[in-house]
């Protein structure tokens, strides 16, 4: 009688190990599928006022600088922090910076703090580099190729 119970316990234990191994494999495959199709599960929806669909954010940044909504870029901000997005809107495009994106928080002159996603920060800094190049050209009495 005890031999039969021990044999049955061994069968149950072996079956348990097989089921646990299968569950680990299934969990791994499920996580891979979730990561692969994550963008399809959470599509980004943009309204007409958001410039996220605009592949060239430089024009948006430039218009915000000209209107005074954004300050002109300087060579270096007073302080800069980089971290995960906090769902606050980007000062460049106005779209909330998601937690899976990098958020750049810049302290610029006069105590102003700016938030940018990576693309808008690059466009804003590009405006600063262009401005410095235009000033160099104009200080020499020459015209830049961009017409500045």
C-alpha positions, 0 to 999 in steps of 0.5 A: 500500500505505501509503495503505491502511494509513493509511486503515485506521489512520484507521478504527481511530482513529475507532472507538477515539474512538467507543468511548471516548466510549461508555464515558464515557457508560456510566460516568456512567449507571452512577454515577448508578444506583449513587447512586440505588439505594444505599440498596436495596443496603445496607439497614440492619438493626436488632435488637430492642435498637436504637432506630433504628427508633423515630422518637422518640428523645427517650424513649430519650435521656430514659430514658438520662439518668434511668438515668445512662447519659448525663449531663444536657446542659449549655449548652455542651460543653467541646469538640466535634468534627464529622466523618464517622462512624467506625462507633462506636456512638452513645451515644443510640441505640446504632447505629454511626454510618456513614461517610456520616453526621455524627458529633458527639464532645463532651467534657463535664464530668469528662473524659467523651466522648460520640458522637452522630449528628445526630438523637440530638444534637438530642434530647439538647440538647432535653432540656437546653433543656427542663430549663432551661425547667423550672428557670426555671418552678420557680424562679418558683414556677410550674408549666410546661405540661409538668408540671415 
